């Protein structure tokens, strides 16, 4: 099992909307993530900086960031683009984080 972490940026004042949209995560997106080997996925918010910290446990080589060519992920990115810092293709700007400590 591989652990992945990355950070993203939430636009000011969008916390409630971000939570709402994720609480209503589309079933087809949930199935896609699970089918791709994402067994756990957590996102935390640092309200002081509006930085989102994402953590995933993944079996296999990829993670959610490798699903960007699928129609459902592109639709999700477009849906989220108004509340996050995004790239020109609507994908969220993500910065991978290196794991420097792990305790089991």
C-alpha positions as CSV (number, residue, x, y, z in Angstrom):
1,X,0.0,0.0,0.0
2,X,1.4,3.4,-1.0
3,X,0.7,6.6,0.8
4,X,0.4,9.8,-1.2
5,X,0.0,13.4,0.0
6,X,-0.4,16.7,-1.8
7,X,-1.6,20.2,-1.2
8,X,-4.0,22.4,-3.0
9,X,-5.4,25.9,-2.5
10,X,-9.0,26.8,-1.7
11,X,-10.3,30.2,-2.7
12,X,-11.1,32.6,0.2
13,X,-14.6,32.1,1.7
14,X,-15.3,28.7,0.0
15,X,-14.9,26.3,2.9
16,X,-18.7,25.6,3.3
17,X,-19.2,25.1,-0.4
18,X,-16.1,22.8,-0.6
19,X,-17.4,20.7,2.2
20,X,-20.9,20.6,0.7
21,X,-19.7,19.4,-2.7
22,X,-17.5,16.7,-1.2
23,X,-20.3,15.5,1.1
24,X,-22.3,15.0,-2.1
25,X,-19.5,13.3,-4.0
26,X,-20.9,11.8,-7.1
27,X,-21.3,8.0,-6.8
28,X,-19.6,7.4,-10.2
29,X,-16.5,9.4,-9.1
30,X,-16.4,7.4,-5.8
31,X,-16.6,4.1,-7.8
32,X,-13.8,5.4,-10.1
33,X,-11.5,6.2,-7.2
34,X,-12.1,2.9,-5.5
35,X,-11.6,1.0,-8.7
36,X,-8.3,2.8,-9.3
37,X,-7.1,1.5,-5.9
38,X,-7.7,4.5,-3.7
39,X,-8.7,2.9,-0.4
40,X,-8.6,6.0,1.8
41,X,-8.8,9.6,0.9
42,X,-8.8,12.5,3.4
43,X,-8.6,16.2,2.8
44,X,-7.8,18.7,5.6
45,X,-8.0,22.5,5.5
46,X,-5.6,25.0,7.1
47,X,-8.0,27.9,7.4
48,X,-5.2,30.3,8.1
49,X,-3.7,29.9,4.6
50,X,-6.7,28.2,2.8
51,X,-4.3,25.3,2.1
52,X,-5.9,21.9,1.5
53,X,-3.8,18.9,2.5
54,X,-4.8,15.7,0.9
55,X,-3.8,12.2,1.9
56,X,-4.5,8.9,0.1
57,X,-3.7,5.2,0.6
58,X,-3.4,3.6,-2.8
59,X,-2.7,0.1,-4.1
60,X,-0.9,0.0,-7.4
61,X,1.1,2.7,-9.1
62,X,-1.3,5.6,-9.4
63,X,-3.6,7.7,-7.4
64,X,-6.4,10.2,-8.0
65,X,-4.0,12.5,-9.7
66,X,-3.6,10.0,-12.5
67,X,-7.3,9.9,-13.5
68,X,-7.4,13.3,-15.2
69,X,-8.1,11.9,-18.6
70,X,-11.4,10.3,-17.6
71,X,-14.6,12.1,-18.4
72,X,-16.0,12.1,-14.9
73,X,-12.8,13.6,-13.4
74,X,-12.8,16.3,-16.0
75,X,-16.4,17.1,-15.2
76,X,-15.6,17.2,-11.4
77,X,-12.7,19.5,-12.1
78,X,-14.9,21.9,-14.0
79,X,-17.5,21.7,-11.2
80,X,-14.8,22.6,-8.6
81,X,-12.9,25.2,-10.7
82,X,-14.8,28.2,-9.3
83,X,-13.8,27.6,-5.7
84,X,-10.1,26.4,-6.1
85,X,-6.9,27.5,-7.6
86,X,-6.8,25.6,-10.9
87,X,-4.7,25.0,-14.0
88,X,-5.9,26.1,-17.5
89,X,-7.5,22.6,-17.9
90,X,-9.5,23.1,-14.6
91,X,-7.3,20.5,-12.8
92,X,-6.6,21.7,-9.3
93,X,-3.1,23.1,-8.8
94,X,-1.5,20.3,-6.7
95,X,1.9,20.2,-5.1
96,X,3.1,16.7,-4.2
97,X,4.5,16.3,-0.7
98,X,7.4,14.0,0.2
99,X,6.8,11.7,3.1
100,X,9.6,12.3,5.7
101,X,8.2,10.3,8.6
102,X,5.8,7.4,9.1
103,X,4.9,5.5,12.2
104,X,2.8,2.4,12.1
